[in-house]
């Protein structure tokens, strides 16, 4: 949603592309030594003993949306996996939903996490711009606010591009390679995880976020299918991901036919109320409008201490300096900046104050979410940026006694004195 910046990546040699390596990257000798020392230290303080008696590094993941910048998520996740982390549950929005679904499905299938890069390397970003009922209006576009968008076309249609390529690419990977079609394939049983506090409707390896602009509500899938009279286990995973990445005005939204539903809502103590939802059609768009970084998705709900941390990955550097600004002077500017604010900035205070110390900040190199014409070099640099960020995060966490597991622990680390 931000304007395109033709910023050239800074060449760095601490981490480089190495196609001969199974991971696709190689650190400098000095940084690799730091990384291995950090992992050894984390294993002394952060291991969790599973029901089989095996000690493992475990973390739930929360992945921010960011369009093509999602390549940075891959680098960060592979570095965490290299350290030995496994990921029982993954939450994501937009591009984060794509990565989250693949990570959860790879884990379910028992495949190595390096498969994530293999799958995404076959994603042709330019294909996103080659279909759609109004794409002919545009010869080249880098962001939603580009002047090339014909406003009259958008008045008649709901998106420049169809977004169908996402399903064409993702569905065969999930179904044929990873054995995942519906959310039933990603359920977590009590036998899998006897210590979880999640209620039955949340016992899934993945949750993706979308925005219901008909009911004006955040939708967490598969958790919230009941509000639409739909059976969670029978719903297609790909459709949920497709809805989550439907950037308003850019991609056509997903329209869902809902049945009437009565949903029981817990109240104070042992009380409850029943909410009735009428049937009809609803429109789902990008979850980033309401929850681009749902860091608290997997917080325990029974008051017990968490067994392992949640690690968030954001596709932006941690802001230390705010640039000079220019106010809006036209209604079109106001509309686009309101949308950009909803998509990108709603959670800045929450992250800075409560979760910065359990968040990996990946430098996005100044690239925009909808810059689908990335060069191979830019894609490599985004990937390496994720590797660097996760490597630095693990090294830092090893010096403070492990990754914080609660908001309070994270806040204390975020505000600790700097020496």
C-alpha positions as CSV (number, residue, x, y, z in Angstrom):
1,X,0.0,0.0,0.0
2,X,3.0,2.3,0.2
3,X,4.4,4.1,-2.7
4,X,7.0,2.4,-4.8
5,X,10.6,3.1,-3.9
6,X,13.3,2.3,-6.4
7,X,15.8,1.9,-3.6
8,X,18.7,-0.4,-4.6
9,X,19.6,-3.0,-2.0
10,X,22.9,-2.5,-0.1
11,X,25.4,-5.2,-0.9
12,X,26.4,-7.0,2.2
13,X,28.6,-10.1,2.6
14,X,27.7,-11.2,6.1
15,X,25.0,-13.5,4.6
16,X,25.1,-14.4,0.9
17,X,23.1,-16.5,-1.5
18,X,24.6,-20.0,-1.8
19,X,22.6,-22.3,-4.1
20,X,24.9,-25.2,-3.2
21,X,23.7,-25.0,0.4
22,X,20.4,-26.8,1.3
23,X,19.2,-23.6,2.9
24,X,20.1,-21.4,0.0
25,X,22.3,-19.1,1.9
26,X,25.6,-19.0,3.7
27,X,26.8,-16.8,6.6
28,X,30.3,-15.4,7.0
29,X,32.5,-17.6,9.3
30,X,32.3,-15.1,12.1
31,X,28.5,-14.7,12.0
32,X,28.0,-18.4,11.7
33,X,30.1,-18.9,14.9
34,X,27.9,-16.3,16.6
35,X,24.8,-18.0,15.4
36,X,25.9,-21.5,16.6
37,X,26.9,-20.2,20.0
38,X,23.6,-18.4,20.4
39,X,21.6,-21.6,19.5
40,X,23.7,-23.6,22.0
41,X,22.9,-21.0,24.7
42,X,19.2,-21.0,23.8
43,X,19.1,-24.7,24.1
44,X,20.2,-24.4,27.7
45,X,17.3,-22.2,28.7
46,X,14.5,-22.5,26.1
47,X,13.9,-26.2,25.5
48,X,10.4,-27.7,25.9
49,X,9.9,-31.3,26.7
50,X,7.1,-32.8,24.5
51,X,4.8,-35.7,25.6
52,X,7.3,-38.2,24.2
53,X,10.0,-36.9,26.5
54,X,12.0,-35.2,23.6
55,X,13.5,-31.8,24.3
56,X,12.9,-29.3,21.5
57,X,13.0,-25.6,20.6
58,X,9.4,-24.6,19.9
59,X,7.7,-21.4,19.0
60,X,4.4,-20.4,17.5
61,X,4.8,-17.9,14.6
62,X,2.9,-14.8,13.7
63,X,3.6,-13.4,10.2
64,X,2.8,-9.9,9.0
65,X,1.3,-9.2,5.7
66,X,3.2,-7.4,3.1
67,X,2.6,-8.6,-0.5
68,X,5.8,-9.4,-2.4
69,X,7.8,-8.4,0.7
70,X,6.7,-11.8,2.1
71,X,9.9,-13.2,0.6
72,X,11.6,-11.8,3.7
73,X,9.5,-14.0,5.8
74,X,11.0,-17.1,4.2
75,X,14.5,-16.1,5.1
76,X,13.6,-15.5,8.7
77,X,11.7,-18.8,9.0
78,X,14.5,-20.8,7.5
79,X,17.0,-19.3,9.9
80,X,14.7,-20.2,12.9
81,X,14.3,-23.7,11.5
82,X,18.1,-24.0,11.1
83,X,18.4,-23.2,14.8
84,X,16.1,-26.2,15.5
85,X,12.8,-24.5,16.1
86,X,9.5,-26.2,15.1
87,X,6.2,-24.4,14.7
88,X,3.1,-26.0,16.1
89,X,0.8,-23.2,15.1
90,X,1.2,-20.3,12.6
91,X,-0.9,-17.2,12.1
92,X,-0.7,-14.8,9.2
93,X,-2.3,-12.1,7.2
94,X,-2.1,-11.5,3.4
95,X,1.4,-12.6,2.3
96,X,1.8,-13.9,5.9
97,X,-1.2,-16.1,5.4
98,X,0.3,-17.7,2.3
99,X,3.6,-18.4,4.2
100,X,1.7,-19.5,7.3
101,X,-0.4,-22.0,5.4
102,X,2.7,-23.5,3.7
103,X,4.6,-23.7,7.0
104,X,1.8,-25.4,8.8
105,X,1.2,-27.8,5.9
106,X,4.9,-28.6,5.6
107,X,5.0,-29.3,9.3
108,X,2.0,-31.5,9.1
109,X,3.4,-33.5,6.1
110,X,6.7,-33.9,8.0
111,X,8.8,-32.3,5.2
112,X,11.9,-30.2,5.8
113,X,11.2,-26.5,6.2
114,X,13.6,-25.7,3.4
115,X,10.7,-26.8,1.2
116,X,9.1,-23.4,1.9
117,X,11.7,-21.6,-0.2
118,X,11.4,-24.2,-3.0
119,X,7.7,-23.7,-3.3
120,X,7.9,-19.9,-3.2
121,X,10.7,-19.8,-5.7
122,X,8.2,-21.1,-8.2
123,X,5.7,-18.3,-7.5
124,X,5.7,-15.9,-10.5
125,X,4.7,-12.6,-9.0
126,X,4.0,-11.0,-12.4
127,X,1.2,-13.5,-13.0
128,X,-0.8,-11.6,-10.4
129,X,-1.1,-8.7,-12.8
130,X,-2.0,-10.7,-15.9
131,X,-5.7,-11.5,-15.1
132,X,-8.6,-9.5,-14.1
133,X,-11.6,-7.8,-15.6
134,X,-10.1,-4.3,-15.5
135,X,-6.4,-5.1,-15.8
136,X,-6.5,-3.8,-19.4
137,X,-6.8,-0.3,-18.0
138,X,-3.3,-0.5,-16.6
139,X,-0.1,-0.9,-18.5
140,X,2.2,-0.7,-15.4
141,X,1.4,-0.1,-11.8
142,X,3.5,-0.2,-8.7
143,X,1.0,0.7,-5.9
144,X,-2.7,1.2,-5.3
145,X,-2.3,5.0,-5.4
146,X,-0.6,5.1,-8.8
147,X,-2.1,7.7,-11.2
148,X,-2.3,4.9,-13.9
149,X,-5.4,3.5,-12.2
150,X,-8.5,4.6,-14.1
151,X,-10.8,5.7,-11.3
152,X,-13.9,5.2,-13.5
153,X,-12.9,1.5,-13.9
154,X,-12.7,1.0,-10.2
155,X,-16.1,2.6,-9.7
156,X,-17.6,-0.2,-11.8
157,X,-15.4,-3.1,-10.6
158,X,-14.1,-4.3,-7.3
159,X,-10.5,-5.0,-8.2
160,X,-8.0,-4.4,-10.8
161,X,-6.8,-8.0,-10.9
162,X,-8.6,-11.2,-10.2
163,X,-6.2,-12.8,-7.8
164,X,-7.0,-16.2,-9.2
165,X,-3.4,-17.0,-9.9
166,X,-2.9,-17.5,-6.1
167,X,-5.3,-20.4,-6.1
168,X,-3.9,-21.8,-9.3
169,X,-0.4,-21.9,-7.8
170,X,-1.2,-22.8,-4.2
171,X,-3.9,-25.4,-4.5
172,X,-1.7,-28.1,-6.3
173,X,1.1,-27.6,-3.7
174,X,-1.2,-28.1,-0.8
175,X,-3.3,-30.9,-2.2
176,X,-0.8,-32.9,-4.2
177,X,2.5,-32.4,-2.3
178,X,1.4,-31.7,1.3
179,X,-2.0,-33.5,1.6
180,X,-3.9,-30.5,2.6
181,X,-7.3,-29.5,1.1
182,X,-9.7,-28.5,3.8
183,X,-9.0,-27.3,7.4
184,X,-9.8,-30.8,8.6
185,X,-6.4,-31.7,7.3
186,X,-4.8,-29.1,9.6
187,X,-6.5,-30.0,12.9
188,X,-4.7,-30.5,16.2
189,X,-5.9,-33.3,18.4
190,X,-5.6,-33.6,22.1
191,X,-3.3,-36.6,21.4
192,X,-1.1,-34.3,19.3
193,X,-0.9,-31.6,22.0
194,X,-2.4,-32.7,25.4
195,X,-1.2,-29.5,27.1
196,X,-2.9,-26.9,24.9
197,X,-5.5,-24.5,26.2
198,X,-7.2,-23.7,22.9
199,X,-10.9,-24.3,22.7
200,X,-12.1,-26.8,20.1
201,X,-12.8,-24.2,17.5
202,X,-9.2,-23.0,17.6
203,X,-7.4,-26.4,17.5
204,X,-5.8,-25.9,14.1
205,X,-2.2,-25.6,12.9
206,X,-2.9,-22.3,11.1
207,X,-5.2,-19.3,11.4
208,X,-5.4,-16.7,8.6
209,X,-7.0,-13.3,9.0
210,X,-9.4,-11.5,6.6
211,X,-11.6,-8.5,6.9
212,X,-15.4,-8.8,6.4
213,X,-16.4,-5.4,5.0
214,X,-20.1,-6.4,4.9
215,X,-20.4,-7.0,8.6
216,X,-17.4,-4.7,9.4
217,X,-15.6,-7.4,11.4
218,X,-12.3,-9.2,11.6
219,X,-12.6,-12.8,10.6
220,X,-10.1,-15.5,11.8
221,X,-10.3,-18.6,9.7
222,X,-11.0,-21.4,10.4
223,X,-12.0,-20.2,13.8
224,X,-14.9,-18.0,12.8
225,X,-16.6,-20.0,10.1
226,X,-19.4,-20.8,12.6
227,X,-20.5,-17.1,12.4
228,X,-21.3,-17.8,8.7
229,X,-23.1,-21.0,9.3
230,X,-20.2,-22.9,7.7
231,X,-18.6,-26.1,8.9
232,X,-14.9,-25.3,9.7
233,X,-13.5,-28.7,8.8
234,X,-15.1,-28.7,5.4
235,X,-13.9,-25.3,4.2
236,X,-11.2,-25.0,1.6
237,X,-7.9,-23.7,2.9
238,X,-7.0,-22.0,-0.4
239,X,-10.2,-19.9,-0.4
240,X,-9.3,-18.5,3.1
241,X,-5.8,-17.6,2.0
242,X,-7.2,-16.0,-1.2
243,X,-9.5,-13.8,0.9
244,X,-6.7,-12.8,3.3
245,X,-4.5,-11.5,0.4
246,X,-7.3,-9.5,-1.4
247,X,-5.8,-6.1,-1.2
248,X,-8.7,-3.6,-1.5
249,X,-9.0,-2.2,-5.1
250,X,-6.0,-4.2,-6.3
251,X,-7.5,-7.7,-6.2
252,X,-11.1,-8.7,-6.5
253,X,-12.5,-9.7,-3.1
254,X,-13.9,-13.0,-2.1
255,X,-17.7,-13.2,-1.9
256,X,-19.0,-15.8,0.5
257,X,-22.6,-17.1,0.8
258,X,-23.4,-17.4,4.5
259,X,-26.1,-19.4,6.1
260,X,-28.0,-18.2,9.2
261,X,-26.2,-19.1,12.4
262,X,-26.7,-19.0,16.1
263,X,-23.4,-18.6,18.0
264,X,-23.0,-19.0,21.8
265,X,-20.8,-16.2,23.3
266,X,-19.4,-16.8,26.8
267,X,-20.2,-14.1,29.3
268,X,-19.0,-13.3,32.8
269,X,-18.7,-16.3,35.1
270,X,-20.6,-19.2,33.7
271,X,-23.1,-17.1,31.8
272,X,-23.5,-17.0,28.0
273,X,-25.6,-15.3,25.3
274,X,-26.7,-16.5,21.9
275,X,-26.1,-14.2,18.9
276,X,-28.1,-14.7,15.7
277,X,-26.5,-14.0,12.4
278,X,-28.7,-13.9,9.3
279,X,-27.7,-15.5,6.1
280,X,-26.8,-13.8,2.8
281,X,-23.6,-12.9,1.0
282,X,-20.6,-11.1,2.6
283,X,-17.4,-9.7,1.1
284,X,-14.0,-10.6,2.5
285,X,-10.9,-8.5,1.7
286,X,-7.3,-8.3,3.0
287,X,-7.0,-9.0,6.7
288,X,-4.4,-6.3,7.0
289,X,-7.2,-3.8,7.2
290,X,-7.9,-5.0,10.8
291,X,-5.1,-7.3,11.9
292,X,-1.9,-7.1,9.9
293,X,0.2,-8.5,12.7
294,X,-2.0,-10.6,15.2
295,X,0.8,-11.3,17.7
296,X,-1.6,-12.4,20.4
297,X,-3.3,-15.1,18.3
298,X,-2.0,-18.0,20.3
299,X,-1.9,-16.5,23.8
300,X,-3.1,-19.1,26.4
301,X,-6.7,-18.6,27.5
302,X,-6.6,-20.5,30.8
303,X,-4.2,-18.3,32.7
304,X,-1.4,-20.8,32.8
305,X,2.1,-19.8,31.8
306,X,2.9,-20.4,28.2
307,X,5.0,-23.5,27.4
308,X,6.9,-21.8,24.6
309,X,7.1,-18.3,23.1
310,X,5.3,-16.7,20.2
311,X,7.7,-15.1,17.7
312,X,6.4,-12.5,15.4
313,X,8.0,-11.5,12.1
314,X,7.3,-8.0,10.7
315,X,8.3,-6.9,7.2
316,X,9.7,-3.6,8.3
317,X,12.6,-2.3,10.2
318,X,11.9,-1.1,13.7
319,X,11.2,2.6,13.3
320,X,13.7,4.8,15.1
321,X,13.2,8.1,13.2
322,X,10.0,9.4,11.6
323,X,10.4,11.4,8.3
324,X,9.0,14.9,7.6
325,X,5.4,14.6,6.5
326,X,3.1,16.3,4.1
327,X,-0.6,16.7,4.8
328,X,-3.4,15.6,2.4
329,X,-4.9,18.3,0.2
330,X,-7.3,16.2,-2.0
331,X,-10.1,13.8,-1.1
332,X,-8.5,11.1,-3.2
333,X,-5.3,11.4,-1.2
334,X,-7.3,11.3,2.0
335,X,-9.1,8.1,1.0
336,X,-5.9,6.3,-0.1
337,X,-4.0,7.3,3.1
338,X,-6.9,6.2,5.3
339,X,-6.7,2.8,3.6
340,X,-2.9,2.7,3.9
341,X,-3.3,3.5,7.6
342,X,-5.7,0.7,8.1
343,X,-3.5,-1.7,6.2
344,X,-0.2,-0.9,7.7
345,X,-0.2,1.1,10.9
346,X,-3.0,0.0,13.2
347,X,-0.8,-2.1,15.4
348,X,2.4,0.0,15.6
349,X,1.8,1.1,19.3
350,X,0.9,-2.4,20.3
351,X,4.1,-3.9,18.8
352,X,6.4,-1.2,20.1
353,X,5.1,-1.2,23.6
354,X,4.3,-4.9,24.2
355,X,5.9,-7.2,21.7
356,X,9.0,-5.6,20.2
357,X,11.3,-8.0,22.2
358,X,9.7,-11.1,20.7
359,X,9.4,-9.7,17.1
360,X,11.9,-10.1,14.3
361,X,12.0,-6.9,12.2
362,X,12.9,-7.7,8.6
363,X,14.2,-4.7,6.5
364,X,12.0,-4.5,3.5
365,X,14.5,-2.5,1.5
366,X,12.0,0.2,0.8
367,X,9.9,-2.0,-1.5
368,X,6.1,-1.8,-1.7
369,X,3.7,-4.7,-1.1
370,X,2.4,-4.6,-4.7
371,X,5.7,-4.3,-6.6
372,X,5.2,-7.5,-8.5
373,X,8.0,-6.8,-11.0
374,X,10.8,-7.5,-8.5
375,X,14.1,-8.4,-10.1
376,X,15.8,-11.7,-9.1
377,X,18.4,-9.6,-7.2
378,X,15.7,-7.8,-5.2
379,X,14.1,-11.1,-4.3
380,X,17.4,-12.5,-3.2
381,X,18.1,-9.4,-1.1
382,X,14.7,-9.6,0.6
383,X,15.3,-13.3,1.4
384,X,18.8,-12.5,2.9
385,X,17.3,-9.6,4.8
386,X,15.0,-12.1,6.6
387,X,18.0,-14.4,7.3
388,X,20.0,-11.5,8.8
389,X,17.1,-10.3,10.9
390,X,16.4,-13.8,12.4
391,X,20.0,-14.4,13.0
392,X,20.4,-11.1,14.9
393,X,17.3,-11.9,16.8
394,X,18.5,-15.3,18.0
395,X,21.9,-13.9,19.0
396,X,20.2,-11.1,21.0
397,X,17.8,-13.5,22.7
398,X,20.7,-15.7,23.7
399,X,22.1,-12.8,25.7
400,X,18.9,-12.1,27.7
401,X,18.0,-15.6,28.8
402,X,15.8,-16.7,26.0
403,X,12.8,-15.5,24.0
404,X,10.2,-13.9,26.2
405,X,7.0,-15.9,26.5
406,X,4.6,-13.3,27.9
407,X,3.8,-9.7,27.1
408,X,5.2,-8.6,30.4
409,X,8.5,-10.3,29.8
410,X,8.7,-8.7,26.3
411,X,7.9,-5.3,27.6
412,X,10.6,-5.5,30.2
413,X,13.2,-6.4,27.6
414,X,12.0,-3.7,25.2
415,X,12.5,-0.9,27.8
416,X,15.6,-2.3,29.4
417,X,18.6,0.2,29.6
418,X,20.9,0.1,26.7
419,X,24.7,0.0,27.4
